[in-house]
């Protein structure tokens, strides 16, 4: 397994994989990833490959909030054949280490709820509920 920093040339593949995993539109994923990449924290957005095959990715970006020196995990996703093997933990640990090394004092992220598989990972890694996000759709 090779883990490396995400490059701009990786974005179309990552958008396609993200859309497949989350059943979204690749064009929307690509726009979001371009934004995350442009405001990313150097060395904290990572991609995992196994024998040249995409395995997973994490995007970390600078966050402008009332909390100083805060970063944001914009996305963490693992390809289907690589789930349940600890890759999410590895990517998250490496990204958090890079963020800390670059002076970040806290990291935020959003999750789809306590029953989401990622919630367990984030809790294990020390993330705690901070605020409640509410949404109204039209």
SERO-4910 file (N, C-alpha, C, O; in steps of 0.05 Angstrom, whole numbers):
BEGIN
 pado doro    nc1    nc2    nc3   cac1   cac2   cac3    cc1    cc2    cc3    oc1    oc2    oc3
  Unk    A     17    -24      0      0      0      0     18     25      0     36     27     17
  Unk    A     13     42    -18     28     67    -21      9     90    -13    -13     93    -24
  Unk    A     18    107      5      3    131     12     20    155      5     44    157     13
  Unk    A      8    174    -10     23    197    -19      5    222    -19    -20    220    -16
  Unk    A     17    245    -21      2    270    -23    -13    271    -49     -4    263    -70
  Unk    A    -38    281    -47    -55    284    -71    -43    306    -89    -34    327    -80
  Unk    A    -44    300   -115    -35    320   -135    -60    329   -151    -81    316   -151
  Unk    A    -58    352   -163    -80    363   -178    -89    344   -200   -113    342   -206
  Unk    A    -71    329   -212    -78    310   -233    -94    286   -222   -106    271   -238
  Unk    A    -95    282   -196   -110    260   -184   -140    268   -181   -157    250   -178
  Unk    A   -147    293   -183   -174    302   -176   -196    290   -193   -216    282   -182
  Unk    A   -193    287   -219   -215    275   -235   -220    246   -226   -244    238   -224
  Unk    A   -200    230   -221   -203    203   -212   -217    202   -184   -235    187   -179
  Unk    A   -207    220   -166   -219    221   -139   -248    229   -140   -264    219   -125
  Unk    A   -254    248   -157   -282    257   -160   -300    234   -170   -322    231   -160
  Unk    A   -290    219   -189   -305    196   -200   -310    175   -178   -332    165   -175
  Unk    A   -289    169   -162   -291    149   -141   -310    159   -119   -326    143   -109
  Unk    A   -307    184   -112   -324    196    -91   -354    195   -100   -371    188    -84
  Unk    A   -359    202   -124   -387    202   -135   -398    173   -135   -421    169   -129
  Unk    A   -381    154   -141   -390    126   -141   -396    116   -113   -417    104   -108
  Unk    A   -379    123    -94   -382    114    -66   -407    127    -54   -422    114    -41
  Unk    A   -410    153    -58   -431    168    -45   -455    173    -63   -474    188    -57
  Unk    A   -455    160    -87   -478    162   -106   -484    191   -113   -507    199   -111
  Unk    A   -464    205   -120   -467    233   -128   -459    238   -156   -456    219   -172
  Unk    A   -457    263   -163   -449    271   -190   -419    277   -191   -410    293   -175
  Unk    A   -405    264   -209   -376    269   -211   -369    299   -214   -349    308   -204
  Unk    A   -385    313   -229   -379    341   -234   -380    358   -208   -364    376   -204
  Unk    A   -399    351   -191   -401    365   -165   -377    358   -147   -366    375   -134
  Unk    A   -370    332   -147   -347    323   -132   -322    336   -141   -305    344   -125
  Unk    A   -318    339   -168   -294    351   -179   -292    380   -170   -271    389   -163
  Unk    A   -314    394   -171   -314    422   -163   -307    425   -133   -291    442   -126
  Unk    A   -318    407   -117   -312    408    -88   -283    401    -83   -270    413    -66
  Unk    A   -272    381    -97   -245    373    -93   -225    395   -103   -204    399    -91
  Unk    A   -232    408   -124   -215    430   -134   -214    452   -113   -192    463   -107
  Unk    A   -237    458   -100   -237    478    -79   -221    468    -55   -204    483    -45
  Unk    A   -225    443    -46   -209    433    -23   -180    433    -29   -163    439    -12
  Unk    A   -172    426    -54   -144    425    -62   -132    453    -61   -109    456    -52
  Unk    A   -147    473    -70   -137    500    -71   -133    513    -44   -116    530    -41
  Unk    A   -148    504    -24   -145    515      3   -134    494     22   -136    496     47
  Unk    A   -123    473     11   -113    450     27    -88    457     43    -74    477     37
  Unk    A    -84    441     63    -60    444     80    -39    425     68    -43    401     66
  Unk    A    -15    436     60      5    420     47     12    394     63     17    395     87
  Unk    A     11    372     49     19    346     61     -3    333     77      1    311     87
  Unk    A    -26    345     79    -48    334     96    -70    321     80    -87    307     91
  Unk    A    -71    326     53    -90    313     36    -76    290     22    -57    294      7
  Unk    A    -85    265     28    -70    241     20    -87    222      4   -112    222      5
  Unk    A    -73    206    -12    -86    185    -29    -72    159    -24    -47    158    -22
  Unk    A    -87    137    -22    -76    110    -19    -81     94    -44   -102     95    -56
  Unk    A    -60     80    -53    -61     63    -76    -50     36    -69    -31     34    -53
  Unk    A    -61     15    -81    -51    -12    -77    -46    -24   -105    -65    -29   -120
  Unk    A    -21    -28   -112    -14    -38   -139    -26    -20   -161    -36    -30   -181
  Unk    A    -24      6   -157    -34     25   -177    -65     28   -177    -75     44   -193
  Unk    A    -78     15   -159   -108     16   -158   -116     34   -134   -104     33   -112
  Unk    A   -135     53   -139   -144     71   -119   -155     56    -95   -171     37    -98
  Unk    A   -147     63    -71   -157     51    -46   -172     70    -28   -191     62    -15
  Unk    A   -163     95    -27   -177    114    -10   -163    141    -11   -142    145    -22
  Unk    A   -177    161      1   -166    188      1   -177    204     25   -199    198     35
  Unk    A   -162    225     33   -171    244     53   -164    272     44   -141    276     35
  Unk    A   -182    290     46   -177    318     40   -178    335     65   -198    334     80
  Unk    A   -157    350     71   -156    368     94   -152    396     83   -134    401     66
  Unk    A   -167    415     93   -165    442     84   -164    462    107   -171    456    130
  Unk    A   -154    486    101   -153    507    120   -182    516    126   -199    516    108
  Unk    A   -187    522    151   -214    530    159   -214    557    171   -197    563    189
  Unk    A   -231    575    163   -233    601    175   -258    600    193   -281    601    183
  Unk    A   -254    600    219   -276    599    238   -268    616    262   -248    630    261
  Unk    A   -285    616    282   -279    630    306   -258    616    323   -247    628    342
  Unk    A   -251    591    315   -229    577    329   -204    582    313   -202    575    290
  Unk    A   -184    593    326   -158    598    312   -144    572    305   -146    552    320
  Unk    A   -129    572    283   -112    550    275   -128    524    273   -119    503    283
  Unk    A   -151    525    260   -168    501    257   -167    492    228   -168    509    209
  Unk    A   -166    466    224   -167    454    197   -194    440    195   -208    437    215
  Unk    A   -200    431    171   -225    416    167   -220    392    149   -208    395    128
  Unk    A   -229    369    157   -228    345    140   -253    347    123   -276    342    131
  Unk    A   -248    354     97   -270    358     79   -282    332     69   -305    330     63
  Unk    A   -265    311     67   -274    285     57   -254    263     64   -230    267     64
  Unk    A   -265    240     71   -249    216     75   -266    193     63   -289    189     72
  Unk    A   -255    179     44   -269    157     32   -251    135     24   -228    139     16
  Unk    A   -261    111     27   -246     86     22   -261     70      1   -285     67      2
  Unk    A   -246     60    -19   -259     44    -40   -269     18    -28   -258      8     -8
  Unk    A   -290      8    -40   -305    -15    -29   -287    -39    -21   -290    -50      0
  Unk    A   -269    -47    -38   -252    -71    -32   -231    -66    -10   -218    -85     -2
  Unk    A   -229    -42     -1   -208    -35     19   -220    -27     46   -205    -20     65
  Unk    A   -246    -28     49   -259    -21     74   -256    -42     95   -253    -66     89
  Unk    A   -256    -33    121   -254    -52    143   -226    -63    148   -223    -83    162
  Unk    A   -206    -51    136   -179    -61    138   -160    -41    152   -136    -45    153
  Unk    A   -172    -19    163   -155      0    177   -144     23    161   -130     40    171
  Unk    A   -151     24    135   -140     45    118   -150     72    126   -135     92    125
  Unk    A   -176     74    133   -186    100    142   -171    111    166   -166    134    168
  Unk    A   -165     93    185   -149    101    209   -122    110    201   -112    131    211
  Unk    A   -109     96    183    -82    104    174    -82    131    160    -66    149    167
  Unk    A   -101    135    142   -103    161    128   -109    184    148    -97    205    146
  Unk    A   -127    179    166   -135    200    185   -111    206    204   -105    230    209
  Unk    A    -97    186    214    -74    191    231    -52    207    217    -41    226    228
  Unk    A    -46    199    192    -25    214    177    -33    242    171    -17    261    173
  Unk    A    -59    246    164    -68    273    159    -67    290    184    -59    313    183
  Unk    A    -77    279    206    -76    294    232    -48    301    240    -43    323    250
  Unk    A    -29    283    236     -1    289    242     10    312    225     24    329    235
  Unk    A      3    312    200     11    334    182     -1    360    190     12    381    190
  Unk    A    -27    360    198    -40    384    207    -27    395    232    -22    419    235
  Unk    A    -22    377    251    -10    386    276     18    397    271     26    418    282
  Unk    A     34    384    253     61    394    247     60    421    234     80    436    235
  Unk    A     38    428    221     36    454    208     22    475    226     13    496    216
  Unk    A     19    469    252      9    489    271    -20    489    277    -30    506    291
  Unk    A    -35    470    266    -64    468    271    -68    460    300    -54    442    311
  Unk    A    -87    472    313    -93    466    341   -118    449    344   -123    437    365
  Unk    A   -135    449    323   -160    433    324   -167    426    295   -159    439    276
  Unk    A   -184    406    293   -194    397    267   -223    391    269   -233    378    288
  Unk    A   -238    400    249   -267    395    248   -273    376    225   -257    373    206
  Unk    A   -297    364    226   -307    348    204   -337    345    208   -347    350    230
  Unk    A   -351    336    187   -379    330    190   -383    301    184   -368    289    169
  Unk    A   -404    290    196   -410    261    192   -440    259    190   -455    275    202
  Unk    A   -450    238    176   -478    235    171   -495    225    195   -519    220    191
  Unk    A   -483    222    218   -498    214    241   -483    192    257   -463    181    247
  Unk    A   -493    187    281   -480    168    298   -481    139    288   -466    122    297
  Unk    A   -499    133    270   -501    106    259   -484    102    234   -482     79    224
  Unk    A   -472    123    225   -454    122    201   -428    107    210   -418    112    231
  Unk    A   -418     89    193   -394     74    200   -370     92    207   -353     85    224
  Unk    A   -368    115    194   -346    134    199   -347    146    227   -327    153    239
  Unk    A   -371    147    239   -374    159    265   -357    144    286   -345    157    303
  Unk    A   -357    118    284   -342    102    303   -312    108    300   -297    110    320
  Unk    A   -302    110    275   -274    117    270   -267    144    282   -248    146    296
  Unk    A   -284    164    276   -278    191    286   -278    192    317   -261    205    329
  Unk    A   -297    178    329   -298    177    358   -273    164    370   -261    174    389
  Unk    A   -265    142    357   -241    128    366   -216    146    364   -197    143    380
  Unk    A   -216    163    344   -193    181    340   -195    207    356   -178    225    352
  Unk    A   -214    209    374   -215    231    393   -234    254    385   -235    274    399
  Unk    A   -248    252    363   -267    273    355   -292    271    373   -301    249    381
  Unk    A   -302    294    380   -326    296    398   -347    313    384   -341    331    368
  Unk    A   -372    308    391   -393    326    381   -388    354    390   -382    359    413
  Unk    A   -392    373    372   -386    401    379   -411    418    375   -418    433    392
  Unk    A   -424    415    352   -447    431    346   -467    414    330   -460    392    321
  Unk    A   -490    423    327   -511    409    311   -515    425    285   -521    449    286
  Unk    A   -512    411    263   -517    423    237   -546    418    229   -555    395    230
  Unk    A   -559    438    221   -587    436    212   -588    444    182   -573    462    174
  Unk    A   -606    432    167   -608    437    139   -638    438    131   -654    423    141
  Unk    A   -645    457    114   -672    458    103   -669    457     73   -655    473     61
  Unk    A   -682    437     60   -681    435     31   -706    447     19   -727    447     32
  Unk    A   -704    456     -5   -727    467    -20   -733    450    -44   -752    456    -59
***
